[in-house]
Amino acid sequence: MSGLYVTPTEALLQVAKQHPLKSAVNCGENQWSYAALWARVRQIADRILDLCDAGNSIGLHMG
């Protein structure tokens, strides 16, 4: 192991840059490219930052 670690977010960004149109998520007939997935991750992150800046508490439910 090289000792170099990347976060899942950094890994996603790297793949999104290298293969933006490649399929990242498939669920039935729905399909998201890496570029679309990265765009959605950024939207969610930006919204969380906006809520934090406004003094709101943040919770995340994954179910």
DOLUMPA-628222 format. One record per residue: residue in one letter; chain; x, z, y of N, C-alpha, C in turn. Coordinates in Angstrom, 3 decimals. Layout:
# DOLUMPA-628222
+------+------+----------+----------+----------+----------+----------+----------+----------+----------+----------+
: code : unit :       nu :       nw :       nv :      cau :      caw :      cav :       cu :       cw :       cv :
+------+------+----------+----------+----------+----------+----------+----------+----------+----------+----------+
:    A :    A :        X :        Z :        Y :        X :        Z :        Y :        X :        Z :        Y :
...
+------+------+----------+----------+----------+----------+----------+----------+----------+----------+----------+
# end
This chain:
# DOLUMPA-628222
+------+------+----------+----------+----------+----------+----------+----------+----------+----------+----------+
: code : unit :       nu :       nw :       nv :      cau :      caw :      cav :       cu :       cw :       cv :
+------+------+----------+----------+----------+----------+----------+----------+----------+----------+----------+
:    M :    A :    0.845 :    0.000 :   -1.178 :    0.000 :    0.000 :    0.000 :    0.891 :    0.000 :    1.243 :
:    S :    A :    0.513 :   -0.759 :    2.245 :    1.357 :   -0.943 :    3.422 :    1.281 :    0.195 :    4.421 :
:    G :    A :    0.288 :    1.078 :    4.271 :    0.131 :    2.140 :    5.254 :   -0.707 :    1.713 :    6.442 :
:    L :    A :   -1.139 :    0.486 :    6.471 :   -1.976 :   -0.021 :    7.549 :   -3.433 :    0.067 :    7.120 :
:    Y :    A :   -4.217 :    0.793 :    7.880 :   -5.625 :    0.966 :    7.555 :   -6.487 :    0.321 :    8.632 :
:    V :    A :   -7.574 :   -0.281 :    8.210 :   -8.544 :   -0.813 :    9.161 :   -9.888 :   -0.158 :    8.864 :
:    T :    A :  -10.661 :    0.036 :    9.899 :  -12.003 :    0.594 :    9.724 :  -12.920 :   -0.503 :    9.189 :
:    P :    A :  -14.073 :   -0.119 :    8.641 :  -15.031 :   -1.145 :    8.205 :  -15.441 :   -2.077 :    9.350 :
:    T :    A :  -15.567 :   -1.523 :   10.544 :  -15.935 :   -2.336 :   11.703 :  -14.848 :   -3.356 :   12.022 :
:    E :    A :  -13.592 :   -2.926 :   11.983 :  -12.477 :   -3.850 :   12.228 :  -12.411 :   -4.933 :   11.155 :
:    A :    A :  -12.664 :   -4.550 :    9.915 :  -12.651 :   -5.531 :    8.820 :  -13.759 :   -6.554 :    9.005 :
:    L :    A :  -14.946 :   -6.100 :    9.384 :  -16.060 :   -7.021 :    9.631 :  -15.721 :   -7.984 :   10.755 :
:    L :    A :  -15.148 :   -7.480 :   11.826 :  -14.774 :   -8.337 :   12.950 :  -13.755 :   -9.387 :   12.518 :
:    Q :    A :  -12.771 :   -8.995 :   11.732 :  -11.765 :   -9.952 :   11.261 :  -12.402 :  -11.078 :   10.457 :
:    V :    A :  -13.295 :  -10.719 :    9.544 :  -13.957 :  -11.745 :    8.725 :  -14.878 :  -12.600 :    9.586 :
:    A :    A :  -15.585 :  -11.976 :   10.525 :  -16.480 :  -12.725 :   11.409 :  -15.709 :  -13.745 :   12.242 :
:    K :    A :  -14.496 :  -13.393 :   12.651 :  -13.668 :  -14.341 :   13.407 :  -13.146 :  -15.470 :   12.532 :
:    Q :    A :  -12.767 :  -15.139 :   11.294 :  -12.184 :  -16.132 :   10.389 :  -13.234 :  -17.038 :    9.743 :
:    H :    A :  -14.401 :  -16.482 :    9.451 :  -15.437 :  -17.221 :    8.719 :  -16.816 :  -16.952 :    9.327 :
:    P :    A :  -17.029 :  -17.323 :   10.586 :  -18.273 :  -16.952 :   11.263 :  -19.548 :  -17.491 :   10.603 :
:    L :    A :  -19.479 :  -18.624 :    9.964 :  -20.686 :  -19.222 :    9.393 :  -20.885 :  -18.896 :    7.915 :
:    K :    A :  -19.922 :  -18.234 :    7.326 :  -20.029 :  -17.869 :    5.916 :  -21.109 :  -16.799 :    5.747 :
:    S :    A :  -21.796 :  -16.833 :    4.622 :  -22.870 :  -15.897 :    4.345 :  -22.319 :  -14.482 :    4.147 :
:    A :    A :  -22.876 :  -13.539 :    4.911 :  -22.448 :  -12.145 :    4.819 :  -23.481 :  -11.297 :    4.082 :
:    V :    A :  -24.756 :  -11.564 :    4.325 :  -25.838 :  -10.779 :    3.734 :  -26.907 :  -11.727 :    3.221 :
:    N :    A :  -27.318 :  -11.521 :    1.978 :  -28.411 :  -12.289 :    1.395 :  -29.431 :  -11.311 :    0.839 :
:    C :    A :  -30.685 :  -11.494 :    1.217 :  -31.763 :  -10.649 :    0.712 :  -32.990 :  -11.535 :    0.552 :
:    G :    A :  -33.261 :  -11.925 :   -0.679 :  -34.362 :  -12.865 :   -0.903 :  -34.051 :  -14.171 :   -0.217 :
:    E :    A :  -34.967 :  -14.601 :    0.632 :  -34.762 :  -15.853 :    1.368 :  -34.051 :  -15.637 :    2.700 :
:    N :    A :  -33.810 :  -14.388 :    3.059 :  -33.130 :  -14.081 :    4.317 :  -31.628 :  -14.118 :    4.116 :
:    Q :    A :  -30.945 :  -14.710 :    5.087 :  -29.489 :  -14.830 :    5.006 :  -28.907 :  -14.661 :    6.406 :
:    W :    A :  -27.858 :  -13.837 :    6.503 :  -27.164 :  -13.625 :    7.773 :  -25.723 :  -14.070 :    7.620 :
:    S :    A :  -25.240 :  -14.812 :    8.593 :  -23.829 :  -15.179 :    8.617 :  -23.028 :  -13.990 :    9.141 :
:    Y :    A :  -21.706 :  -14.059 :    8.984 :  -20.863 :  -13.000 :    9.537 :  -20.991 :  -12.937 :   11.059 :
:    A :    A :  -21.135 :  -14.081 :   11.711 :  -21.298 :  -14.091 :   13.168 :  -22.598 :  -13.401 :   13.566 :
:    A :    A :  -23.680 :  -13.677 :   12.852 :  -24.971 :  -13.048 :   13.160 :  -24.920 :  -11.550 :   12.885 :
:    L :    A :  -24.285 :  -11.168 :   11.791 :  -24.157 :   -9.751 :   11.462 :  -23.341 :   -9.030 :   12.524 :
:    W :    A :  -22.228 :   -9.629 :   12.943 :  -21.396 :   -9.008 :   13.979 :  -22.170 :   -8.883 :   15.292 :
:    A :    A :  -22.929 :   -9.907 :   15.654 :  -23.719 :   -9.853 :   16.887 :  -24.722 :   -8.701 :   16.835 :
:    R :    A :  -25.355 :   -8.497 :   15.698 :  -26.322 :   -7.410 :   15.556 :  -25.633 :   -6.045 :   15.612 :
:    V :    A :  -24.475 :   -5.926 :   14.985 :  -23.710 :   -4.675 :   15.045 :  -23.375 :   -4.348 :   16.501 :
:    R :    A :  -22.954 :   -5.339 :   17.263 :  -22.624 :   -5.118 :   18.675 :  -23.861 :   -4.711 :   19.466 :
:    Q :    A :  -25.019 :   -5.338 :   19.201 :  -26.254 :   -4.963 :   19.898 :  -26.596 :   -3.496 :   19.650 :
:    I :    A :  -26.504 :   -3.083 :   18.395 :  -26.813 :   -1.696 :   18.048 :  -25.820 :   -0.748 :   18.710 :
:    A :    A :  -24.534 :   -1.070 :   18.654 :  -23.509 :   -0.219 :   19.269 :  -23.721 :   -0.103 :   20.774 :
:    D :    A :  -24.024 :   -1.217 :   21.422 :  -24.257 :   -1.192 :   22.866 :  -25.475 :   -0.338 :   23.212 :
:    R :    A :  -26.518 :   -0.441 :   22.405 :  -27.727 :    0.355 :   22.645 :  -27.439 :    1.843 :   22.470 :
:    I :    A :  -26.669 :    2.192 :   21.455 :  -26.298 :    3.593 :   21.244 :  -25.512 :    4.115 :   22.446 :
:    L :    A :  -24.573 :    3.314 :   22.945 :  -23.799 :    3.733 :   24.118 :  -24.702 :    3.931 :   25.329 :
:    D :    A :  -25.672 :    3.025 :   25.517 :  -26.615 :    3.162 :   26.632 :  -27.406 :    4.461 :   26.525 :
:    L :    A :  -27.867 :    4.778 :   25.322 :  -28.631 :    6.003 :   25.119 :  -27.775 :    7.240 :   25.360 :
:    C :    A :  -26.541 :    7.207 :   24.891 :  -25.624 :    8.339 :   25.112 :  -25.335 :    8.525 :   26.591 :
:    D :    A :  -25.092 :    7.417 :   27.283 :  -24.804 :    7.485 :   28.717 :  -25.976 :    8.062 :   29.499 :
:    A :    A :  -27.191 :    7.870 :   28.995 :  -28.374 :    8.390 :   29.649 :  -28.660 :    9.839 :   29.257 :
:    G :    A :  -27.790 :   10.426 :   28.432 :  -27.940 :   11.826 :   28.047 :  -28.872 :   12.067 :   26.879 :
:    N :    A :  -29.196 :   11.027 :   26.138 :  -30.090 :   11.165 :   24.995 :  -29.322 :   11.541 :   23.735 :
:    S :    A :  -29.992 :   12.276 :   22.858 :  -29.438 :   12.572 :   21.543 :  -29.625 :   11.349 :   20.649 :
:    I :    A :  -28.687 :   11.133 :   19.763 :  -28.729 :    9.973 :   18.895 :  -28.836 :   10.434 :   17.449 :
:    G :    A :  -29.704 :    9.784 :   16.706 :  -29.825 :   10.020 :   15.265 :  -29.914 :    8.680 :   14.572 :
:    L :    A :  -29.490 :    8.646 :   13.353 :  -29.514 :    7.396 :   12.595 :  -30.154 :    7.670 :   11.251 :
:    H :    A :  -31.168 :    6.898 :   10.935 :  -31.828 :    7.014 :    9.629 :  -31.569 :    5.755 :    8.845 :
:    M :    A :  -30.999 :    5.917 :    7.688 :  -30.762 :    4.773 :    6.801 :  -31.538 :    5.054 :    5.524 :
:    G :    A :  -32.588 :    4.296 :    5.319 :  -33.413 :    4.627 :    4.167 :  -33.811 :    3.521 :    3.319 :
+------+------+----------+----------+----------+----------+----------+----------+----------+----------+----------+
# end
